[in-house]
Amino acid sequence: MMGHSSSTEGNEKANDACSPQFSVESVPARSLSSTLLRKGMTLNALVWPVKVPVNRRVEKRQRESRQDSEVMSQMTWHFIREGGAIIAMARTFRRVITEVSGQHFPVLALAGVCTHPHQRGRGLGRAVVWAAWSLLQADLHVCFFQTGVPAFYERMGARTVTNLICDSTGARGFWDPHAMIYPATAAWPAGELDLLGGGW
Ligand SMILES: CC(C)(COP(=O)(O)OP(=O)(O)OC[C@H]1O[C@@H](n2cnc3c(N)ncnc32)[C@H](O)[C@@H]1OP(=O)(O)O)[C@@H](O)C(=O)NCCC(=O)NCCS
């Protein structure tokens, strides 16, 4: 697919005369070659520079891929390649969270949305997010994520939620200043939420 994700809204945006020419690939994490893993981790390291070498990031992802966890079995990478590099990407996976009052429910977790600093403003970030959201379906109808750039997602139809968010497992919860859901119209509880695991 050129210039759009497989979502309906993405297609509408891509069908206008100024449609950019790029394709979003959506690939299960377990099927990623080590070359693609490396390209993705190289972009991640550029956008979020912490003192972890790309090699170590790739090894960590490969270890995770071998784990038989529910998260890994359902993780998908959405990415755009150009000039031999991954220049924009996002990851999605299914997570079950719970209202502190006890009601468990699944969400589509969205993580790692980024565009190469030299490639921003071309619609690439929006395209990988549309591809991610195209995975929403009847039994997984809401995407839940954290962000420091809520306006980027608001213009795509997401909204900020103000629940208190904790993680009873003691892992790192959410660390960005905003939590959001997509679509904005999705039913969403008002009370405190427990991520039941590390944030994403
Ligand atoms: C946020 C980010 C992914 C946007 O990528 P991008 O490829 O430049 O975005 P696009 O070109 O697809 O922009 C789509 C729209 O969002 C707008 N937009 C882009 N970045 C924005 C931001 N930081 N805040 C508000 N709006 C933004 C664009 O102006 C564009 O608007 P338009 O529809 O009116 O033309 C990119 O800036 C990035 O990688 N940032 C660093 C990592 C990060 O913060 N990721 C988000 C983690 S949740």
The ligand as a Tripos MOL2 file, in Angstrom:
@<TRIPOS>MOLECULE
LIG
   48    50     1     0     0
SMALL
NO_CHARGES

@<TRIPOS>ATOM
      1 C1          5.3810   13.0460   17.0240 C.3       1 LIG1
      2 C2          6.0250   12.5480   15.7530 C.3       1 LIG1
      3 C3          5.8890   11.0280   15.6790 C.3       1 LIG1
      4 C4          5.2750   13.1790   14.5530 C.3       1 LIG1
      5 O1          5.8080   12.6010   13.3800 O.3       1 LIG1
      6 P1          5.6900   13.2980   11.9410 P.3       1 LIG1
      7 O2          6.0220   12.2630   10.9500 O.co2     1 LIG1
      8 O3          6.4390   14.5650   11.8980 O.co2     1 LIG1
      9 O4          4.1380   13.6490   11.9310 O.3       1 LIG1
     10 P2          3.2230   13.8910   10.6400 P.3       1 LIG1
     11 O5          4.0400   14.5630    9.5820 O.co2     1 LIG1
     12 O6          2.5320   12.6340   10.2930 O.co2     1 LIG1
     13 O7          2.1650   14.9290   11.2270 O.3       1 LIG1
     14 C5          0.7690   14.7180   11.1630 C.3       1 LIG1
     15 C6          0.0760   15.9570   11.7140 C.3       1 LIG1
     16 O8          0.4250   16.1120   13.1010 O.3       1 LIG1
     17 C7          1.0300   17.3800   13.3060 C.3       1 LIG1
     18 N1          2.0980   17.2120   14.2950 N.ar      1 LIG1
     19 C8          3.2770   16.6010   14.1190 C.ar      1 LIG1
     20 N2          3.9800   16.6260   15.2520 N.ar      1 LIG1
     21 C9          3.2240   17.2510   16.1680 C.ar      1 LIG1
     22 C10         3.4110   17.5930   17.5230 C.ar      1 LIG1
     23 N3          4.5480   17.2980   18.1730 N.pl3     1 LIG1
     24 N4          2.4100   18.2470   18.1530 N.ar      1 LIG1
     25 C11         1.2660   18.5710   17.4980 C.ar      1 LIG1
     26 N5          1.0290   18.2790   16.2070 N.ar      1 LIG1
     27 C12         2.0060   17.6210   15.5580 C.ar      1 LIG1
     28 C13         1.5540   17.7940   11.9580 C.3       1 LIG1
     29 O9          1.6730   19.2050   11.8710 O.3       1 LIG1
     30 C14         0.5060   17.2400   11.0300 C.3       1 LIG1
     31 O10        -0.5980   18.1180   11.0370 O.3       1 LIG1
     32 P3         -1.5750   18.3260    9.7540 P.3       1 LIG1
     33 O11        -2.4510   17.1140    9.7460 O.co2     1 LIG1
     34 O12        -2.2980   19.5610   10.0750 O.co2     1 LIG1
     35 O13        -0.6880   18.4070    8.5550 O.co2     1 LIG1
     36 C15         7.5100   12.9760   15.6460 C.3       1 LIG1
     37 O14         7.5930   14.3490   15.8570 O.3       1 LIG1
     38 C16         8.4340   12.2730   16.6180 C.2       1 LIG1
     39 O15         8.9830   11.2150   16.3230 O.2       1 LIG1
     40 N6          8.6280   12.8700   17.8140 N.am      1 LIG1
     41 C17         9.5640   12.3230   18.8190 C.3       1 LIG1
     42 C18         9.0140   11.0430   19.4490 C.3       1 LIG1
     43 C19         7.6450   11.2490   20.0460 C.2       1 LIG1
     44 O16         7.3760   12.1900   20.7800 O.2       1 LIG1
     45 N7          6.7470   10.3160   19.7070 N.am      1 LIG1
     46 C20         5.4150   10.2630   20.2470 C.3       1 LIG1
     47 C21         5.4310    9.2820   21.3520 C.3       1 LIG1
     48 S1          3.8020    9.0130   22.0120 S.3       1 LIG1
@<TRIPOS>BOND
     1     1     2 1
     2     2     3 1
     3     2     4 1
     4     2    36 1
     5     4     5 1
     6     5     6 1
     7     6     7 2
     8     6     8 1
     9     6     9 1
    10     9    10 1
    11    10    11 2
    12    10    12 1
    13    10    13 1
    14    13    14 1
    15    14    15 1
    16    15    16 1
    17    15    30 1
    18    16    17 1
    19    17    18 1
    20    17    28 1
    21    18    19 ar
    22    18    27 ar
    23    19    20 ar
    24    20    21 ar
    25    21    22 ar
    26    21    27 ar
    27    22    23 1
    28    22    24 ar
    29    24    25 ar
    30    25    26 ar
    31    26    27 ar
    32    28    29 1
    33    28    30 1
    34    30    31 1
    35    31    32 1
    36    32    33 2
    37    32    34 1
    38    32    35 1
    39    36    37 1
    40    36    38 1
    41    38    39 2
    42    38    40 1
    43    40    41 1
    44    41    42 1
    45    42    43 1
    46    43    44 2
    47    43    45 1
    48    45    46 1
    49    46    47 1
    50    47    48 1
@<TRIPOS>SUBSTRUCTURE
     1 LIG1         1 GROUP 0 **** ****
